[in-house]
Amino acid sequence: MDKQAAIIMTQTKSTGLAVLLTLLFGGFGLFYATTLGGIVMATVELIGWALVVVTLGFGIVLVPVIHVIALVWCIVAVNNHNKQLIAGALA
């Protein structure tokens, strides 16, 4: 039986771009790295901003914490994505 090889080419994701997008757009910038993370963190960030409004500004301390969590998540997500691509290419 004749075997055929298929070559699938895809690019790795840029950690720098993921960090930049997340810094600029918060949870919405996380969509570049991971869709699930983008949905979760964009929702959490919107809730955080709603708390800022409801508490008349006192909830503002939550927003930077949420932003840092989104940044860490984007770095981990991009690194995991790239590792899976490399592992699949070597298999």
C-alpha positions as CSV (number, residue, x, y, z in Angstrom):
1,M,0.0,0.0,0.0
2,D,1.3,3.4,-0.9
3,K,1.6,5.9,1.9
4,Q,1.2,9.6,1.3
5,A,2.7,12.2,3.6
6,A,0.9,15.3,4.4
7,I,2.6,18.5,5.4
8,I,0.7,20.9,7.5
9,M,2.3,24.3,8.0
10,T,1.2,26.7,10.7
11,Q,3.0,29.5,12.5
12,T,3.7,29.6,16.2
13,K,2.1,32.5,18.1
14,S,4.2,35.4,19.3
15,T,4.5,35.8,23.0
16,G,5.4,39.5,22.6
17,L,2.3,40.2,20.5
18,A,0.1,38.3,23.0
19,V,1.5,40.4,25.8
20,L,1.1,43.7,23.9
21,L,-2.5,42.9,22.9
22,T,-3.3,41.9,26.5
23,L,-1.7,45.0,27.9
24,L,-3.6,47.2,25.5
25,F,-7.0,45.5,25.6
26,G,-7.0,43.4,28.7
27,G,-9.1,40.3,28.5
28,F,-10.1,41.1,24.9
29,G,-6.5,41.0,23.9
30,L,-6.2,37.5,25.3
31,F,-8.3,36.2,22.4
32,Y,-5.1,36.1,20.3
33,A,-3.6,33.6,22.7
34,T,-6.7,31.5,23.6
35,T,-10.4,31.8,22.8
36,L,-11.5,30.3,26.1
37,G,-9.1,32.6,28.1
38,G,-10.4,35.6,26.1
39,I,-14.0,34.8,26.9
40,V,-13.3,34.2,30.6
41,M,-11.0,37.2,31.2
42,A,-13.1,39.6,29.1
43,T,-16.1,38.7,31.2
44,V,-14.2,39.0,34.4
45,E,-12.8,42.3,33.3
46,L,-16.2,43.6,32.4
47,I,-17.5,42.5,35.8
48,G,-14.5,44.3,37.4
49,W,-15.3,47.5,35.6
50,A,-19.0,47.2,36.6
51,L,-17.8,46.9,40.3
52,V,-15.8,50.1,39.8
53,V,-18.9,51.9,38.8
54,V,-21.1,50.4,41.5
55,T,-18.6,51.1,44.3
56,L,-18.0,54.6,43.0
57,G,-14.4,53.9,42.2
58,F,-13.4,51.8,45.2
59,G,-13.3,48.6,43.0
60,I,-10.5,50.0,40.9
61,V,-8.0,48.0,42.9
62,L,-9.4,44.8,41.2
63,V,-8.8,46.0,37.6
64,P,-4.9,45.8,37.8
65,V,-5.1,42.4,39.5
66,I,-7.4,41.1,36.7
67,H,-5.0,42.6,34.1
68,V,-2.0,40.8,35.6
69,I,-3.9,37.5,35.7
70,A,-4.8,38.0,32.0
71,L,-1.1,38.7,31.2
72,V,0.1,35.5,32.9
73,W,-2.7,33.5,31.2
74,C,-1.6,34.9,27.8
75,I,2.0,33.9,28.2
76,V,1.1,30.4,29.5
77,A,-1.4,29.9,26.6
78,V,1.0,31.0,23.9
79,N,3.8,28.8,25.3
80,N,1.5,25.8,25.5
81,H,0.2,26.4,22.0
82,N,3.7,26.6,20.6
83,K,4.8,23.5,22.5
84,Q,1.9,21.5,21.1
85,L,2.8,22.6,17.6
86,I,6.4,21.6,18.0
87,A,5.5,18.2,19.6
88,G,3.1,17.6,16.7
89,A,5.8,18.4,14.2
90,L,8.2,16.0,15.8
91,A,5.8,13.1,16.1
